[in-house]
């Protein structure tokens, strides 16, 4: 997941409306198995950060979708 820093915040603020869309391939260790090198805890921290930022930026929307696949079918 892309870290959100001041550069990104400036980009978001330069648009009239921003919709940020993300997908989650699995939960906890399944997420990390499907995305080698990724950290589910870090992904959650980024989502929390984006939620906080979105309160200060008008017309900012965050959408998260689950990605269904054989590797995560038993988690849903």
CHARMM internal coordinates of N, CA and C (Angstrom, degrees):
IC EDIT
DIST 1 N 1 CA 1.4440
DIST 1 CA 1 C 1.5236
ANGL 1 N 1 CA 1 C 108.26
DIST 1 C 2 N 1.3015
ANGL 1 CA 1 C 2 N 114.76
DIHE 1 N 1 CA 1 C 2 N 135.05
DIST 2 N 2 CA 1.4690
ANGL 1 C 2 N 2 CA 121.80
DIHE 1 CA 1 C 2 N 2 CA -178.34
DIST 2 CA 2 C 1.5289
ANGL 2 N 2 CA 2 C 110.22
DIHE 1 C 2 N 2 CA 2 C -68.68
DIST 2 C 3 N 1.3457
ANGL 2 CA 2 C 3 N 117.35
DIHE 2 N 2 CA 2 C 3 N 123.65
DIST 3 N 3 CA 1.4649
ANGL 2 C 3 N 3 CA 118.07
DIHE 2 CA 2 C 3 N 3 CA 176.27
DIST 3 CA 3 C 1.5325
ANGL 3 N 3 CA 3 C 110.82
DIHE 2 C 3 N 3 CA 3 C -66.03
DIST 3 C 4 N 1.3056
ANGL 3 CA 3 C 4 N 115.96
DIHE 3 N 3 CA 3 C 4 N 144.20
DIST 4 N 4 CA 1.4583
ANGL 3 C 4 N 4 CA 121.20
DIHE 3 CA 3 C 4 N 4 CA 179.10
DIST 4 CA 4 C 1.5294
ANGL 4 N 4 CA 4 C 107.78
DIHE 3 C 4 N 4 CA 4 C -97.86
DIST 4 C 5 N 1.3211
ANGL 4 CA 4 C 5 N 115.64
DIHE 4 N 4 CA 4 C 5 N 118.60
DIST 5 N 5 CA 1.4605
ANGL 4 C 5 N 5 CA 120.48
DIHE 4 CA 4 C 5 N 5 CA 179.95
DIST 5 CA 5 C 1.5366
ANGL 5 N 5 CA 5 C 108.76
DIHE 4 C 5 N 5 CA 5 C -124.20
DIST 5 C 6 N 1.3255
ANGL 5 CA 5 C 6 N 116.38
DIHE 5 N 5 CA 5 C 6 N -174.58
DIST 6 N 6 CA 1.4617
ANGL 5 C 6 N 6 CA 120.53
DIHE 5 CA 5 C 6 N 6 CA -177.21
DIST 6 CA 6 C 1.5243
ANGL 6 N 6 CA 6 C 111.88
DIHE 5 C 6 N 6 CA 6 C -60.31
DIST 6 C 7 N 1.3281
ANGL 6 CA 6 C 7 N 117.47
DIHE 6 N 6 CA 6 C 7 N -34.21
DIST 7 N 7 CA 1.4599
ANGL 6 C 7 N 7 CA 120.95
DIHE 6 CA 6 C 7 N 7 CA 178.59
DIST 7 CA 7 C 1.5271
ANGL 7 N 7 CA 7 C 109.72
DIHE 6 C 7 N 7 CA 7 C -58.80
DIST 7 C 8 N 1.3351
ANGL 7 CA 7 C 8 N 116.75
DIHE 7 N 7 CA 7 C 8 N -47.31
DIST 8 N 8 CA 1.4635
ANGL 7 C 8 N 8 CA 120.60
DIHE 7 CA 7 C 8 N 8 CA 179.77
DIST 8 CA 8 C 1.5232
ANGL 8 N 8 CA 8 C 111.77
DIHE 7 C 8 N 8 CA 8 C -65.36
DIST 8 C 9 N 1.3091
ANGL 8 CA 8 C 9 N 116.22
DIHE 8 N 8 CA 8 C 9 N -40.01
DIST 9 N 9 CA 1.4710
ANGL 8 C 9 N 9 CA 119.25
DIHE 8 CA 8 C 9 N 9 CA 179.22
DIST 9 CA 9 C 1.5226
ANGL 9 N 9 CA 9 C 110.04
DIHE 8 C 9 N 9 CA 9 C -60.03
DIST 9 C 10 N 1.3345
ANGL 9 CA 9 C 10 N 117.71
DIHE 9 N 9 CA 9 C 10 N -42.12
DIST 10 N 10 CA 1.4708
ANGL 9 C 10 N 10 CA 121.00
DIHE 9 CA 9 C 10 N 10 CA 176.90
DIST 10 CA 10 C 1.5256
ANGL 10 N 10 CA 10 C 110.94
DIHE 9 C 10 N 10 CA 10 C -61.83
DIST 10 C 11 N 1.3206
ANGL 10 CA 10 C 11 N 117.01
DIHE 10 N 10 CA 10 C 11 N -39.52
DIST 11 N 11 CA 1.4686
ANGL 10 C 11 N 11 CA 120.32
DIHE 10 CA 10 C 11 N 11 CA 177.53
DIST 11 CA 11 C 1.5234
ANGL 11 N 11 CA 11 C 109.53
DIHE 10 C 11 N 11 CA 11 C -63.26
DIST 11 C 12 N 1.3350
ANGL 11 CA 11 C 12 N 117.85
DIHE 11 N 11 CA 11 C 12 N -48.36
DIST 12 N 12 CA 1.4630
ANGL 11 C 12 N 12 CA 121.57
DIHE 11 CA 11 C 12 N 12 CA -179.42
DIST 12 CA 12 C 1.5240
ANGL 12 N 12 CA 12 C 110.88
DIHE 11 C 12 N 12 CA 12 C -57.70
DIST 12 C 13 N 1.3318
ANGL 12 CA 12 C 13 N 116.42
DIHE 12 N 12 CA 12 C 13 N -43.42
DIST 13 N 13 CA 1.4615
ANGL 12 C 13 N 13 CA 120.62
DIHE 12 CA 12 C 13 N 13 CA -175.81
DIST 13 CA 13 C 1.5325
ANGL 13 N 13 CA 13 C 112.78
DIHE 12 C 13 N 13 CA 13 C -71.09
DIST 13 C 14 N 1.3156
ANGL 13 CA 13 C 14 N 117.49
DIHE 13 N 13 CA 13 C 14 N -15.42
DIST 14 N 14 CA 1.4633
ANGL 13 C 14 N 14 CA 119.81
DIHE 13 CA 13 C 14 N 14 CA -177.75
DIST 14 CA 14 C 1.5320
ANGL 14 N 14 CA 14 C 112.65
DIHE 13 C 14 N 14 CA 14 C -84.04
DIST 14 C 15 N 1.3394
ANGL 14 CA 14 C 15 N 117.31
DIHE 14 N 14 CA 14 C 15 N -6.22
DIST 15 N 15 CA 1.4556
ANGL 14 C 15 N 15 CA 121.25
DIHE 14 CA 14 C 15 N 15 CA -179.91
DIST 15 CA 15 C 1.5221
ANGL 15 N 15 CA 15 C 110.85
DIHE 14 C 15 N 15 CA 15 C -106.77
DIST 15 C 16 N 1.3056
ANGL 15 CA 15 C 16 N 115.68
DIHE 15 N 15 CA 15 C 16 N 153.36
DIST 16 N 16 CA 1.4618
ANGL 15 C 16 N 16 CA 121.41
DIHE 15 CA 15 C 16 N 16 CA 176.96
DIST 16 CA 16 C 1.5205
ANGL 16 N 16 CA 16 C 110.81
DIHE 15 C 16 N 16 CA 16 C -67.25
DIST 16 C 17 N 1.3356
ANGL 16 CA 16 C 17 N 116.11
DIHE 16 N 16 CA 16 C 17 N -37.31
DIST 17 N 17 CA 1.4583
ANGL 16 C 17 N 17 CA 121.85
DIHE 16 CA 16 C 17 N 17 CA -179.58
DIST 17 CA 17 C 1.5267
ANGL 17 N 17 CA 17 C 109.17
DIHE 16 C 17 N 17 CA 17 C -147.53
DIST 17 C 18 N 1.3206
ANGL 17 CA 17 C 18 N 116.25
DIHE 17 N 17 CA 17 C 18 N 140.04
DIST 18 N 18 CA 1.4670
ANGL 17 C 18 N 18 CA 121.79
DIHE 17 CA 17 C 18 N 18 CA 179.52
DIST 18 CA 18 C 1.5211
ANGL 18 N 18 CA 18 C 108.76
DIHE 17 C 18 N 18 CA 18 C -131.11
DIST 18 C 19 N 1.3248
ANGL 18 CA 18 C 19 N 115.68
DIHE 18 N 18 CA 18 C 19 N 130.15
DIST 19 N 19 CA 1.4587
ANGL 18 C 19 N 19 CA 121.52
DIHE 18 CA 18 C 19 N 19 CA 171.80
DIST 19 CA 19 C 1.5177
ANGL 19 N 19 CA 19 C 106.95
DIHE 18 C 19 N 19 CA 19 C -121.06
DIST 19 C 20 N 1.3069
ANGL 19 CA 19 C 20 N 116.04
DIHE 19 N 19 CA 19 C 20 N 117.67
DIST 20 N 20 CA 1.4586
ANGL 19 C 20 N 20 CA 122.36
DIHE 19 CA 19 C 20 N 20 CA 179.53
DIST 20 CA 20 C 1.5258
ANGL 20 N 20 CA 20 C 107.29
DIHE 19 C 20 N 20 CA 20 C -103.51
DIST 20 C 21 N 1.3244
ANGL 20 CA 20 C 21 N 116.21
DIHE 20 N 20 CA 20 C 21 N 123.11
DIST 21 N 21 CA 1.4593
ANGL 20 C 21 N 21 CA 121.69
DIHE 20 CA 20 C 21 N 21 CA -176.28
DIST 21 CA 21 C 1.5243
ANGL 21 N 21 CA 21 C 109.20
DIHE 20 C 21 N 21 CA 21 C -114.78
DIST 21 C 22 N 1.3215
ANGL 21 CA 21 C 22 N 115.81
DIHE 21 N 21 CA 21 C 22 N 130.78
DIST 22 N 22 CA 1.4586
ANGL 21 C 22 N 22 CA 121.22
DIHE 21 CA 21 C 22 N 22 CA 177.31
DIST 22 CA 22 C 1.5129
ANGL 22 N 22 CA 22 C 110.49
DIHE 21 C 22 N 22 CA 22 C -129.29
DIST 22 C 23 N 1.3267
ANGL 22 CA 22 C 23 N 115.21
DIHE 22 N 22 CA 22 C 23 N 162.35
DIST 23 N 23 CA 1.4617
ANGL 22 C 23 N 23 CA 119.75
DIHE 22 CA 22 C 23 N 23 CA 176.27
DIST 23 CA 23 C 1.5220
ANGL 23 N 23 CA 23 C 109.13
DIHE 22 C 23 N 23 CA 23 C -129.31
DIST 23 C 24 N 1.3032
ANGL 23 CA 23 C 24 N 115.01
DIHE 23 N 23 CA 23 C 24 N 149.98
DIST 24 N 24 CA 1.4611
ANGL 23 C 24 N 24 CA 121.65
DIHE 23 CA 23 C 24 N 24 CA 178.31
DIST 24 CA 24 C 1.5168
ANGL 24 N 24 CA 24 C 107.33
DIHE 23 C 24 N 24 CA 24 C -120.88
DIST 24 C 25 N 1.3194
ANGL 24 CA 24 C 25 N 115.62
DIHE 24 N 24 CA 24 C 25 N 123.93
DIST 25 N 25 CA 1.4626
ANGL 24 C 25 N 25 CA 121.19
DIHE 24 CA 24 C 25 N 25 CA -176.00
DIST 25 CA 25 C 1.5246
ANGL 25 N 25 CA 25 C 113.46
DIHE 24 C 25 N 25 CA 25 C -85.98
DIST 25 C 26 N 1.2989
ANGL 25 CA 25 C 26 N 117.50
DIHE 25 N 25 CA 25 C 26 N -18.11
DIST 26 N 26 CA 1.4546
ANGL 25 C 26 N 26 CA 121.51
DIHE 25 CA 25 C 26 N 26 CA -178.41
DIST 26 CA 26 C 1.5234
ANGL 26 N 26 CA 26 C 108.08
DIHE 25 C 26 N 26 CA 26 C -178.48
DIST 26 C 27 N 1.3059
ANGL 26 CA 26 C 27 N 116.73
DIHE 26 N 26 CA 26 C 27 N 179.94
DIST 27 N 27 CA 1.4576
ANGL 26 C 27 N 27 CA 121.71
DIHE 26 CA 26 C 27 N 27 CA -178.66
DIST 27 CA 27 C 1.5206
ANGL 27 N 27 CA 27 C 110.62
DIHE 26 C 27 N 27 CA 27 C -113.71
DIST 27 C 28 N 1.3398
ANGL 27 CA 27 C 28 N 115.42
DIHE 27 N 27 CA 27 C 28 N 142.65
DIST 28 N 28 CA 1.4546
ANGL 27 C 28 N 28 CA 122.97
DIHE 27 CA 27 C 28 N 28 CA 174.46
DIST 28 CA 28 C 1.5252
ANGL 28 N 28 CA 28 C 112.23
DIHE 27 C 28 N 28 CA 28 C 53.24
DIST 28 C 29 N 1.3289
ANGL 28 CA 28 C 29 N 118.74
DIHE 28 N 28 CA 28 C 29 N -123.57
DIST 29 N 29 CA 1.4635
ANGL 28 C 29 N 29 CA 121.38
DIHE 28 CA 28 C 29 N 29 CA -175.25
DIST 29 CA 29 C 1.5277
ANGL 29 N 29 CA 29 C 112.17
DIHE 28 C 29 N 29 CA 29 C -66.74
DIST 29 C 30 N 1.3368
ANGL 29 CA 29 C 30 N 118.17
DIHE 29 N 29 CA 29 C 30 N -26.65
DIST 30 N 30 CA 1.4737
ANGL 29 C 30 N 30 CA 120.56
DIHE 29 CA 29 C 30 N 30 CA 177.55
DIST 30 CA 30 C 1.5264
ANGL 30 N 30 CA 30 C 109.89
DIHE 29 C 30 N 30 CA 30 C -66.44
DIST 30 C 31 N 1.3172
ANGL 30 CA 30 C 31 N 117.22
DIHE 30 N 30 CA 30 C 31 N -40.56
DIST 31 N 31 CA 1.4648
ANGL 30 C 31 N 31 CA 122.30
DIHE 30 CA 30 C 31 N 31 CA 175.61
DIST 31 CA 31 C 1.5303
ANGL 31 N 31 CA 31 C 109.84
DIHE 30 C 31 N 31 CA 31 C -57.76
DIST 31 C 32 N 1.3205
ANGL 31 CA 31 C 32 N 116.07
DIHE 31 N 31 CA 31 C 32 N -46.21
DIST 32 N 32 CA 1.4660
ANGL 31 C 32 N 32 CA 121.25
DIHE 31 CA 31 C 32 N 32 CA -177.82
DIST 32 CA 32 C 1.5251
ANGL 32 N 32 CA 32 C 111.88
DIHE 31 C 32 N 32 CA 32 C -69.79
DIST 32 C 33 N 1.3346
ANGL 32 CA 32 C 33 N 117.48
DIHE 32 N 32 CA 32 C 33 N -29.27
DIST 33 N 33 CA 1.4643
ANGL 32 C 33 N 33 CA 121.18
DIHE 32 CA 32 C 33 N 33 CA 176.06
DIST 33 CA 33 C 1.5315
ANGL 33 N 33 CA 33 C 110.53
DIHE 32 C 33 N 33 CA 33 C -70.76
DIST 33 C 34 N 1.3231
ANGL 33 CA 33 C 34 N 116.55
DIHE 33 N 33 CA 33 C 34 N -43.63
DIST 34 N 34 CA 1.4601
ANGL 33 C 34 N 34 CA 121.42
DIHE 33 CA 33 C 34 N 34 CA -178.30
DIST 34 CA 34 C 1.5311
ANGL 34 N 34 CA 34 C 110.87
DIHE 33 C 34 N 34 CA 34 C -70.75
DIST 34 C 35 N 1.3292
ANGL 34 CA 34 C 35 N 116.42
DIHE 34 N 34 CA 34 C 35 N -35.35
DIST 35 N 35 CA 1.4733
ANGL 34 C 35 N 35 CA 121.84
DIHE 34 CA 34 C 35 N 35 CA 179.42
DIST 35 CA 35 C 1.5255
ANGL 35 N 35 CA 35 C 109.22
DIHE 34 C 35 N 35 CA 35 C -115.69
DIST 35 C 36 N 1.3304
ANGL 35 CA 35 C 36 N 117.11
DIHE 35 N 35 CA 35 C 36 N 83.04
DIST 36 N 36 CA 1.4761
ANGL 35 C 36 N 36 CA 120.50
DIHE 35 CA 35 C 36 N 36 CA -177.63
DIST 36 CA 36 C 1.5297
ANGL 36 N 36 CA 36 C 111.97
DIHE 35 C 36 N 36 CA 36 C -53.41
DIST 36 C 37 N 1.3202
ANGL 36 CA 36 C 37 N 115.25
DIHE 36 N 36 CA 36 C 37 N 134.08
DIST 37 N 37 CA 1.4540
ANGL 36 C 37 N 37 CA 121.23
DIHE 36 CA 36 C 37 N 37 CA -179.81
DIST 37 CA 37 C 1.5211
ANGL 37 N 37 CA 37 C 113.92
DIHE 36 C 37 N 37 CA 37 C 87.59
DIST 37 C 38 N 1.3262
ANGL 37 CA 37 C 38 N 116.98
DIHE 37 N 37 CA 37 C 38 N -9.57
DIST 38 N 38 CA 1.4635
ANGL 37 C 38 N 38 CA 120.61
DIHE 37 CA 37 C 38 N 38 CA 179.82
DIST 38 CA 38 C 1.5262
ANGL 38 N 38 CA 38 C 110.10
DIHE 37 C 38 N 38 CA 38 C -84.53
DIST 38 C 39 N 1.3112
ANGL 38 CA 38 C 39 N 115.39
DIHE 38 N 38 CA 38 C 39 N 159.04
DIST 39 N 39 CA 1.4620
ANGL 38 C 39 N 39 CA 122.26
DIHE 38 CA 38 C 39 N 39 CA 177.47
DIST 39 CA 39 C 1.5220
ANGL 39 N 39 CA 39 C 108.67
DIHE 38 C 39 N 39 CA 39 C -124.34
DIST 39 C 40 N 1.3226
ANGL 39 CA 39 C 40 N 117.16
DIHE 39 N 39 CA 39 C 40 N 119.83
DIST 40 N 40 CA 1.4632
ANGL 39 C 40 N 40 CA 120.53
DIHE 39 CA 39 C 40 N 40 CA 178.88
DIST 40 CA 40 C 1.5269
ANGL 40 N 40 CA 40 C 110.31
DIHE 39 C 40 N 40 CA 40 C -62.98
DIST 40 C 41 N 1.3301
ANGL 40 CA 40 C 41 N 117.31
DIHE 40 N 40 CA 40 C 41 N -38.81
DIST 41 N 41 CA 1.4648
ANGL 40 C 41 N 41 CA 119.98
DIHE 40 CA 40 C 41 N 41 CA 178.42
DIST 41 CA 41 C 1.5292
ANGL 41 N 41 CA 41 C 110.91
DIHE 40 C 41 N 41 CA 41 C -62.50
DIST 41 C 42 N 1.3254
ANGL 41 CA 41 C 42 N 117.18
DIHE 41 N 41 CA 41 C 42 N -39.61
DIST 42 N 42 CA 1.4720
ANGL 41 C 42 N 42 CA 120.50
DIHE 41 CA 41 C 42 N 42 CA 178.53
DIST 42 CA 42 C 1.5265
ANGL 42 N 42 CA 42 C 109.92
DIHE 41 C 42 N 42 CA 42 C -66.41
DIST 42 C 43 N 1.3144
ANGL 42 CA 42 C 43 N 117.18
DIHE 42 N 42 CA 42 C 43 N -38.72
DIST 43 N 43 CA 1.4697
ANGL 42 C 43 N 43 CA 120.56
DIHE 42 CA 42 C 43 N 43 CA 177.61
DIST 43 CA 43 C 1.5278
ANGL 43 N 43 CA 43 C 110.15
DIHE 42 C 43 N 43 CA 43 C -61.25
DIST 43 C 44 N 1.3294
ANGL 43 CA 43 C 44 N 117.14
DIHE 43 N 43 CA 43 C 44 N -42.77
DIST 44 N 44 CA 1.4698
ANGL 43 C 44 N 44 CA 120.62
DIHE 43 CA 43 C 44 N 44 CA 178.16
DIST 44 CA 44 C 1.5227
ANGL 44 N 44 CA 44 C 111.32
DIHE 43 C 44 N 44 CA 44 C -63.68
DIST 44 C 45 N 1.3304
ANGL 44 CA 44 C 45 N 116.53
DIHE 44 N 44 CA 44 C 45 N -39.80
DIST 45 N 45 CA 1.4662
ANGL 44 C 45 N 45 CA 120.52
DIHE 44 CA 44 C 45 N 45 CA 178.14
DIST 45 CA 45 C 1.5246
ANGL 45 N 45 CA 45 C 110.72
DIHE 44 C 45 N 45 CA 45 C -62.32
DIST 45 C 46 N 1.3317
ANGL 45 CA 45 C 46 N 116.49
DIHE 45 N 45 CA 45 C 46 N -40.97
DIST 46 N 46 CA 1.4637
ANGL 45 C 46 N 46 CA 120.47
DIHE 45 CA 45 C 46 N 46 CA 179.29
DIST 46 CA 46 C 1.5227
ANGL 46 N 46 CA 46 C 110.76
DIHE 45 C 46 N 46 CA 46 C -65.31
DIST 46 C 47 N 1.3223
ANGL 46 CA 46 C 47 N 117.31
DIHE 46 N 46 CA 46 C 47 N -41.38
DIST 47 N 47 CA 1.4612
ANGL 46 C 47 N 47 CA 120.58
DIHE 46 CA 46 C 47 N 47 CA 177.78
DIST 47 CA 47 C 1.5297
ANGL 47 N 47 CA 47 C 110.13
DIHE 46 C 47 N 47 CA 47 C -63.03
DIST 47 C 48 N 1.3237
ANGL 47 CA 47 C 48 N 117.45
DIHE 47 N 47 CA 47 C 48 N -42.59
DIST 48 N 48 CA 1.4664
ANGL 47 C 48 N 48 CA 120.66
DIHE 47 CA 47 C 48 N 48 CA 176.75
DIST 48 CA 48 C 1.5295
ANGL 48 N 48 CA 48 C 110.79
DIHE 47 C 48 N 48 CA 48 C -61.02
DIST 48 C 49 N 1.3418
ANGL 48 CA 48 C 49 N 116.44
DIHE 48 N 48 CA 48 C 49 N -42.04
DIST 49 N 49 CA 1.4611
ANGL 48 C 49 N 49 CA 121.00
DIHE 48 CA 48 C 49 N 49 CA 178.63
DIST 49 CA 49 C 1.5241
ANGL 49 N 49 CA 49 C 110.67
DIHE 48 C 49 N 49 CA 49 C -62.48
DIST 49 C 50 N 1.3265
ANGL 49 CA 49 C 50 N 116.55
DIHE 49 N 49 CA 49 C 50 N -44.56
DIST 50 N 50 CA 1.4622
ANGL 49 C 50 N 50 CA 120.60
DIHE 49 CA 49 C 50 N 50 CA 179.39
DIST 50 CA 50 C 1.5266
ANGL 50 N 50 CA 50 C 110.72
DIHE 49 C 50 N 50 CA 50 C -63.53
DIST 50 C 51 N 1.3221
ANGL 50 CA 50 C 51 N 116.81
DIHE 50 N 50 CA 50 C 51 N -39.40
DIST 51 N 51 CA 1.4666
ANGL 50 C 51 N 51 CA 119.88
DIHE 50 CA 50 C 51 N 51 CA 178.23
DIST 51 CA 51 C 1.5299
ANGL 51 N 51 CA 51 C 110.85
DIHE 50 C 51 N 51 CA 51 C -61.55
DIST 51 C 52 N 1.3139
ANGL 51 CA 51 C 52 N 116.65
DIHE 51 N 51 CA 51 C 52 N -41.64
DIST 52 N 52 CA 1.4661
ANGL 51 C 52 N 52 CA 121.00
DIHE 51 CA 51 C 52 N 52 CA 178.17
DIST 52 CA 52 C 1.5243
ANGL 52 N 52 CA 52 C 110.67
DIHE 51 C 52 N 52 CA 52 C -64.67
DIST 52 C 53 N 1.3346
ANGL 52 CA 52 C 53 N 116.56
DIHE 52 N 52 CA 52 C 53 N -46.07
DIST 53 N 53 CA 1.4633
ANGL 52 C 53 N 53 CA 121.30
DIHE 52 CA 52 C 53 N 53 CA 179.42
DIST 53 CA 53 C 1.5249
ANGL 53 N 53 CA 53 C 110.63
DIHE 52 C 53 N 53 CA 53 C -61.13
DIST 53 C 54 N 1.3192
ANGL 53 CA 53 C 54 N 116.43
DIHE 53 N 53 CA 53 C 54 N -39.89
DIST 54 N 54 CA 1.4720
ANGL 53 C 54 N 54 CA 120.45
DIHE 53 CA 53 C 54 N 54 CA -175.33
DIST 54 CA 54 C 1.5225
ANGL 54 N 54 CA 54 C 112.28
DIHE 53 C 54 N 54 CA 54 C -62.62
DIST 54 C 55 N 1.3092
ANGL 54 CA 54 C 55 N 117.69
DIHE 54 N 54 CA 54 C 55 N -23.76
DIST 55 N 55 CA 1.4639
ANGL 54 C 55 N 55 CA 120.48
DIHE 54 CA 54 C 55 N 55 CA 178.85
DIST 55 CA 55 C 1.5260
ANGL 55 N 55 CA 55 C 111.46
DIHE 54 C 55 N 55 CA 55 C -70.10
DIST 55 C 56 N 1.3462
ANGL 55 CA 55 C 56 N 116.38
DIHE 55 N 55 CA 55 C 56 N -23.37
DIST 56 N 56 CA 1.4643
ANGL 55 C 56 N 56 CA 120.84
DIHE 55 CA 55 C 56 N 56 CA -177.81
DIST 56 CA 56 C 1.5239
ANGL 56 N 56 CA 56 C 113.12
DIHE 55 C 56 N 56 CA 56 C -98.24
DIST 56 C 57 N 1.3266
ANGL 56 CA 56 C 57 N 117.48
DIHE 56 N 56 CA 56 C 57 N -9.29
DIST 57 N 57 CA 1.4598
ANGL 56 C 57 N 57 CA 120.81
DIHE 56 CA 56 C 57 N 57 CA -177.71
DIST 57 CA 57 C 1.5301
ANGL 57 N 57 CA 57 C 108.53
DIHE 56 C 57 N 57 CA 57 C -113.51
DIST 57 C 58 N 1.3129
ANGL 57 CA 57 C 58 N 117.13
DIHE 57 N 57 CA 57 C 58 N 115.17
DIST 58 N 58 CA 1.4745
ANGL 57 C 58 N 58 CA 119.49
DIHE 57 CA 57 C 58 N 58 CA 179.06
DIST 58 CA 58 C 1.5276
ANGL 58 N 58 CA 58 C 111.03
DIHE 57 C 58 N 58 CA 58 C -62.76
DIST 58 C 59 N 1.2991
ANGL 58 CA 58 C 59 N 116.82
DIHE 58 N 58 CA 58 C 59 N 145.69
DIST 59 N 59 CA 1.4678
ANGL 58 C 59 N 59 CA 123.59
DIHE 58 CA 58 C 59 N 59 CA 176.86
DIST 59 CA 59 C 1.5273
ANGL 59 N 59 CA 59 C 113.43
DIHE 58 C 59 N 59 CA 59 C 60.23
DIST 59 C 60 N 1.3149
ANGL 59 CA 59 C 60 N 117.11
DIHE 59 N 59 CA 59 C 60 N 33.61
DIST 60 N 60 CA 1.4618
ANGL 59 C 60 N 60 CA 122.13
DIHE 59 CA 59 C 60 N 60 CA 175.99
DIST 60 CA 60 C 1.5294
ANGL 60 N 60 CA 60 C 107.56
DIHE 59 C 60 N 60 CA 60 C -103.33
DIST 60 C 61 N 1.3179
ANGL 60 CA 60 C 61 N 116.18
DIHE 60 N 60 CA 60 C 61 N 129.88
DIST 61 N 61 CA 1.4570
ANGL 60 C 61 N 61 CA 120.76
DIHE 60 CA 60 C 61 N 61 CA -177.86
DIST 61 CA 61 C 1.5308
ANGL 61 N 61 CA 61 C 109.54
DIHE 60 C 61 N 61 CA 61 C -130.17
DIST 61 C 62 N 1.3016
ANGL 61 CA 61 C 62 N 115.99
DIHE 61 N 61 CA 61 C 62 N 138.90
DIST 62 N 62 CA 1.4588
ANGL 61 C 62 N 62 CA 122.30
DIHE 61 CA 61 C 62 N 62 CA 176.70
DIST 62 CA 62 C 1.5196
ANGL 62 N 62 CA 62 C 108.54
DIHE 61 C 62 N 62 CA 62 C -118.26
DIST 62 C 63 N 1.3305
ANGL 62 CA 62 C 63 N 115.62
DIHE 62 N 62 CA 62 C 63 N 130.12
DIST 63 N 63 CA 1.4659
ANGL 62 C 63 N 63 CA 121.06
DIHE 62 CA 62 C 63 N 63 CA 178.02
DIST 63 CA 63 C 1.5303
ANGL 63 N 63 CA 63 C 107.55
DIHE 62 C 63 N 63 CA 63 C -127.38
DIST 63 C 64 N 1.3280
ANGL 63 CA 63 C 64 N 116.56
DIHE 63 N 63 CA 63 C 64 N 131.56
DIST 64 N 64 CA 1.4613
ANGL 63 C 64 N 64 CA 122.24
DIHE 63 CA 63 C 64 N 64 CA 178.04
DIST 64 CA 64 C 1.5222
ANGL 64 N 64 CA 64 C 107.61
DIHE 63 C 64 N 64 CA 64 C -121.99
DIST 64 C 65 N 1.3091
ANGL 64 CA 64 C 65 N 116.17
DIHE 64 N 64 CA 64 C 65 N 129.36
DIST 65 N 65 CA 1.4588
ANGL 64 C 65 N 65 CA 122.19
DIHE 64 CA 64 C 65 N 65 CA 179.07
DIST 65 CA 65 C 1.5200
ANGL 65 N 65 CA 65 C 109.89
DIHE 64 C 65 N 65 CA 65 C -118.77
DIST 65 C 66 N 1.3023
ANGL 65 CA 65 C 66 N 115.73
DIHE 65 N 65 CA 65 C 66 N 149.33
DIST 66 N 66 CA 1.4621
ANGL 65 C 66 N 66 CA 119.61
DIHE 65 CA 65 C 66 N 66 CA 173.12
DIST 66 CA 66 C 1.5229
ANGL 66 N 66 CA 66 C 108.32
DIHE 65 C 66 N 66 CA 66 C -89.40
DIST 66 C 67 N 1.3069
ANGL 66 CA 66 C 67 N 115.48
DIHE 66 N 66 CA 66 C 67 N 144.22
DIST 67 N 67 CA 1.4567
ANGL 66 C 67 N 67 CA 121.62
DIHE 66 CA 66 C 67 N 67 CA 179.23
DIST 67 CA 67 C 1.5177
ANGL 67 N 67 CA 67 C 107.72
DIHE 66 C 67 N 67 CA 67 C -105.49
DIST 67 C 68 N 1.3134
ANGL 67 CA 67 C 68 N 117.21
DIHE 67 N 67 CA 67 C 68 N 109.62
DIST 68 N 68 CA 1.4595
ANGL 67 C 68 N 68 CA 120.94
DIHE 67 CA 67 C 68 N 68 CA -178.97
DIST 68 CA 68 C 1.5216
ANGL 68 N 68 CA 68 C 110.91
DIHE 67 C 68 N 68 CA 68 C -79.42
DIST 68 C 69 N 1.3141
ANGL 68 CA 68 C 69 N 115.03
DIHE 68 N 68 CA 68 C 69 N 132.49
DIST 69 N 69 CA 1.4606
ANGL 68 C 69 N 69 CA 121.67
DIHE 68 CA 68 C 69 N 69 CA 176.85
DIST 69 CA 69 C 1.5301
ANGL 69 N 69 CA 69 C 109.37
DIHE 68 C 69 N 69 CA 69 C -158.60
DIST 69 C 70 N 1.2789
ANGL 69 CA 69 C 70 N 117.46
DIHE 69 N 69 CA 69 C 70 N 168.25
DIST 70 N 70 CA 1.4638
ANGL 69 C 70 N 70 CA 121.43
DIHE 69 CA 69 C 70 N 70 CA -177.77
DIST 70 CA 70 C 1.5272
ANGL 70 N 70 CA 70 C 111.46
DIHE 69 C 70 N 70 CA 70 C -57.27
DIST 70 C 71 N 1.3350
ANGL 70 CA 70 C 71 N 117.77
DIHE 70 N 70 CA 70 C 71 N -37.91
DIST 71 N 71 CA 1.4508
ANGL 70 C 71 N 71 CA 120.89
DIHE 70 CA 70 C 71 N 71 CA -176.70
DIST 71 CA 71 C 1.5249
ANGL 71 N 71 CA 71 C 114.24
DIHE 70 C 71 N 71 CA 71 C -68.54
DIST 71 C 72 N 1.3261
ANGL 71 CA 71 C 72 N 118.42
DIHE 71 N 71 CA 71 C 72 N -19.41
DIST 72 N 72 CA 1.4586
ANGL 71 C 72 N 72 CA 119.23
DIHE 71 CA 71 C 72 N 72 CA 179.74
DIST 72 CA 72 C 1.5169
ANGL 72 N 72 CA 72 C 113.49
DIHE 71 C 72 N 72 CA 72 C -122.66
DIST 72 C 73 N 1.3205
ANGL 72 CA 72 C 73 N 118.00
DIHE 72 N 72 CA 72 C 73 N 9.31
DIST 73 N 73 CA 1.4723
ANGL 72 C 73 N 73 CA 121.56
DIHE 72 CA 72 C 73 N 73 CA -175.90
DIST 73 CA 73 C 1.5316
ANGL 73 N 73 CA 73 C 112.39
DIHE 72 C 73 N 73 CA 73 C -58.82
DIST 73 C 74 N 1.3179
ANGL 73 CA 73 C 74 N 118.49
DIHE 73 N 73 CA 73 C 74 N -34.09
DIST 74 N 74 CA 1.4652
ANGL 73 C 74 N 74 CA 120.76
DIHE 73 CA 73 C 74 N 74 CA -177.06
DIST 74 CA 74 C 1.5201
ANGL 74 N 74 CA 74 C 112.56
DIHE 73 C 74 N 74 CA 74 C -77.75
DIST 74 C 75 N 1.3096
ANGL 74 CA 74 C 75 N 118.48
DIHE 74 N 74 CA 74 C 75 N -8.45
DIST 75 N 75 CA 1.4564
ANGL 74 C 75 N 75 CA 120.86
DIHE 74 CA 74 C 75 N 75 CA -179.27
DIST 75 CA 75 C 1.5212
ANGL 75 N 75 CA 75 C 113.11
DIHE 74 C 75 N 75 CA 75 C -88.40
DIST 75 C 76 N 1.3198
ANGL 75 CA 75 C 76 N 118.45
DIHE 75 N 75 CA 75 C 76 N -9.87
DIST 76 N 76 CA 1.4759
ANGL 75 C 76 N 76 CA 120.81
DIHE 75 CA 75 C 76 N 76 CA -175.67
DIST 76 CA 76 C 1.4876
ANGL 76 N 76 CA 76 C 112.08
DIHE 75 C 76 N 76 CA 76 C -107.55
END
COOR INIT
IC SEED 1 N 1 CA 1 C
IC BUILD
